[in-house]
Amino acid sequence: MFPPKVRAIWLFYRSFWLFSNALTLGLLWAFWPKLTTYLHLYIVSSLWFKLLSNAGIWYVTRKIYKAQFWFYYNLGLAEKVLFGGAFTIDLLIGFLLTLVTYQLLLIL
């Protein structure tokens, strides 16, 4: 099983995973016809969109759910660790979705 801090980061990521993965799927849909040709452009665009969207998520979360951070602080997690871990999980899931989509396009 995962350590408690990793599970807490996963719990935090689950609060906005729907928005983040919808962004990934929308970007994949936009690049769908030419993903095999422009994979490198997609990866750079995806990184920038994820970075900007996570910055927006950070801002909104800090303004609206400020009291929520006490829970994570009591677990020994700072905001930077939470958002850094959530960003890492988001990138991993996004790249896994990209890899699966790319492999499906190569088969088709």
Secondary structure as a PSIPRED ss2 file (coil, helix, strand):
# PSIPRED VFORMAT (PSIPRED V4.0)

   1 M C   1.000  0.000  0.000
   2 F C   1.000  0.000  0.000
   3 P C   1.000  0.000  0.000
   4 P H   0.000  1.000  0.000
   5 K H   0.000  1.000  0.000
   6 V H   0.000  1.000  0.000
   7 R H   0.000  1.000  0.000
   8 A H   0.000  1.000  0.000
   9 I H   0.000  1.000  0.000
  10 W H   0.000  1.000  0.000
  11 L H   0.000  1.000  0.000
  12 F H   0.000  1.000  0.000
  13 Y H   0.000  1.000  0.000
  14 R C   1.000  0.000  0.000
  15 S C   1.000  0.000  0.000
  16 F C   1.000  0.000  0.000
  17 W H   0.000  1.000  0.000
  18 L H   0.000  1.000  0.000
  19 F H   0.000  1.000  0.000
  20 S H   0.000  1.000  0.000
  21 N H   0.000  1.000  0.000
  22 A H   0.000  1.000  0.000
  23 L H   0.000  1.000  0.000
  24 T H   0.000  1.000  0.000
  25 L H   0.000  1.000  0.000
  26 G H   0.000  1.000  0.000
  27 L H   0.000  1.000  0.000
  28 L H   0.000  1.000  0.000
  29 W H   0.000  1.000  0.000
  30 A H   0.000  1.000  0.000
  31 F H   0.000  1.000  0.000
  32 W H   0.000  1.000  0.000
  33 P H   0.000  1.000  0.000
  34 K H   0.000  1.000  0.000
  35 L C   1.000  0.000  0.000
  36 T C   1.000  0.000  0.000
  37 T C   1.000  0.000  0.000
  38 Y C   1.000  0.000  0.000
  39 L H   0.000  1.000  0.000
  40 H H   0.000  1.000  0.000
  41 L H   0.000  1.000  0.000
  42 Y H   0.000  1.000  0.000
  43 I H   0.000  1.000  0.000
  44 V H   0.000  1.000  0.000
  45 S H   0.000  1.000  0.000
  46 S H   0.000  1.000  0.000
  47 L H   0.000  1.000  0.000
  48 W H   0.000  1.000  0.000
  49 F H   0.000  1.000  0.000
  50 K H   0.000  1.000  0.000
  51 L H   0.000  1.000  0.000
  52 L H   0.000  1.000  0.000
  53 S H   0.000  1.000  0.000
  54 N H   0.000  1.000  0.000
  55 A H   0.000  1.000  0.000
  56 G H   0.000  1.000  0.000
  57 I H   0.000  1.000  0.000
  58 W H   0.000  1.000  0.000
  59 Y H   0.000  1.000  0.000
  60 V H   0.000  1.000  0.000
  61 T H   0.000  1.000  0.000
  62 R H   0.000  1.000  0.000
  63 K H   0.000  1.000  0.000
  64 I H   0.000  1.000  0.000
  65 Y C   1.000  0.000  0.000
  66 K C   1.000  0.000  0.000
  67 A C   1.000  0.000  0.000
  68 Q H   0.000  1.000  0.000
  69 F H   0.000  1.000  0.000
  70 W H   0.000  1.000  0.000
  71 F H   0.000  1.000  0.000
  72 Y H   0.000  1.000  0.000
  73 Y H   0.000  1.000  0.000
  74 N H   0.000  1.000  0.000
  75 L C   1.000  0.000  0.000
  76 G C   1.000  0.000  0.000
  77 L C   1.000  0.000  0.000
  78 A C   1.000  0.000  0.000
  79 E H   0.000  1.000  0.000
  80 K H   0.000  1.000  0.000
  81 V H   0.000  1.000  0.000
  82 L H   0.000  1.000  0.000
  83 F H   0.000  1.000  0.000
  84 G H   0.000  1.000  0.000
  85 G H   0.000  1.000  0.000
  86 A H   0.000  1.000  0.000
  87 F H   0.000  1.000  0.000
  88 T H   0.000  1.000  0.000
  89 I H   0.000  1.000  0.000
  90 D H   0.000  1.000  0.000
  91 L H   0.000  1.000  0.000
  92 L H   0.000  1.000  0.000
  93 I H   0.000  1.000  0.000
  94 G H   0.000  1.000  0.000
  95 F H   0.000  1.000  0.000
  96 L H   0.000  1.000  0.000
  97 L H   0.000  1.000  0.000
  98 T H   0.000  1.000  0.000
  99 L H   0.000  1.000  0.000
 100 V H   0.000  1.000  0.000
 101 T H   0.000  1.000  0.000
 102 Y H   0.000  1.000  0.000
 103 Q H   0.000  1.000  0.000
 104 L H   0.000  1.000  0.000
 105 L H   0.000  1.000  0.000
 106 L H   0.000  1.000  0.000
 107 I H   0.000  1.000  0.000
 108 L C   1.000  0.000  0.000
